[in-house]
Amino acid sequence: MIGARDGGRGSPVDWKLGHYILDDAHGGEKVAWAHATNCQSDDLGTAVTEIIATQERNRTSQIDKSYHLVVSFPVGERPTREQMEDIERELCDAIGFGEHQRVAAVHQNTDNWHMHIAINRVHPTTLRAIEPHRDHFKLQEACAELEIKHGLTVTPHTPSPERANAKAAELEAHTGRMSFARWVAEHAAVPLKARSAEAKTWADLHAAMADYGLVIKPRGAGLIVSNADGTVRMKASAIDRALSFKALTDRFGAYEPPGTPAREPIMQYTGMPRGADPSLWERYRREREQAEAARSAALASLRAAHLKYGEDLTAWYRQRYANARAQHLSRADRLSTRRTLDASRKADHAKRKAREIEDRKVLKAKHAVPTWEGFLARSAGVGDRIAQAALERRVDARIRTDAAERAPERDGGRC
């Protein structure tokens, strides 16, 4: 098995990534071997300096300029150096960093043989800072192929529910809602896999989906699974590869849309967090909907006011131009007047746009949309014991999650 993950971002200078990977603090005791790629020097210290110099030549990028990749293996599995170098090369190619400078080192200080790769996001020739797109999925796919190529332990590389839906983690963090992808993974994925395997037609598959309040339908070149009203969705193949467009059309023929469900769903996605009190969640949902409606109305009113001001500004300058033309000025004076009006008009419109941006920020702060945790804290503050208990469980869960996320560094970076 190969486990690959983005182990953190930041420049080698700021988080001393080069020193950490090369184990300078302990004289390199935990490093089995290390090397640099796409650098002019093979000396590792010089290579790190070269990487930093390349990063400093890019003065425009706002993203972090280093990418830290951790590749781990199960206890007892130790590929050869040649295999490790190939794994490093293939993984970097998979996420678009094949031509980028990097330093890699294999650490042997734990039971888990693991490799750290510090990659310079700034291309050494173009000096563009690259942000990999869907790197998690690409790494998992490459890992699966490399396991077969090198005869390593093969395990499924299923993306986490949050990764399957790009906004799922943000949704859970800021609203407290359970993400659609997580709900599907926990409540519907297993029965759907079984029933889809038994299905003979598209109608059979649609009936299985409908039992969980879900719809499977084409989107782009593939299929998605969404809730009944289509407000949330995920890639169908993220549930199971057997639900890919090709796999299903090979079995059932051309896609057929669903009919009217024959019965009510067994269960369906509501977004309610795991273990939440239904009445408490309903109160929060109503409060959030009211806040969102108030914010939307205020933003619409603000937008209308700024559009009206913009129209008035345009009309005012149109009159100024007309007045200038009516003065029968000399050609030089006409050109000078027009240049002055043009500059003034552009400046005034730019000020209006900037003011609208600032007004929107102020308005959003004034009409804040409550988060689940904020709602719980307010409710607990006025003596709601159910909210207090829910808040304590949420805080405890976050502490456990933080501890689990720190654990990979302690056990060798395994993911």
Secondary structure, DSSP 8 states (H G I E B T S, - for coil): --EEEEEEES-HHHH-HHHHHTTGGGTTTTEEEEEEES-S-SSHHHHHHHHHHHHHH--S--S-SEEEEEEE--TT----HHHHHHHHHHHHHHTT-TTS-EEEEEE-SSSS-EEEEEEESB-TTT--B---SSHHHHHHHHHHHHHHHTT---------HHHHSTTHHHHHHHH----HHHHIIIIIHHHHHHHHHH--SHHHHHHHHHTTTEEEEEETTEEEEEETTSSSEEEHHHH-GGGSHHHHHHHH-S-------SS--S-------TT--HHHHHHHHHHHHHHHHHHHHHHHHHHHHHHHHHHHHHHHHHHHHHHHHHT---HHHHHHHHHHHHHHHHHHHHHHHHHHHHHHHHHHHHT----HHHHHHHHHHTT-HHHHHHHHHHHHHHHHHHHHHHHHHHTTS--
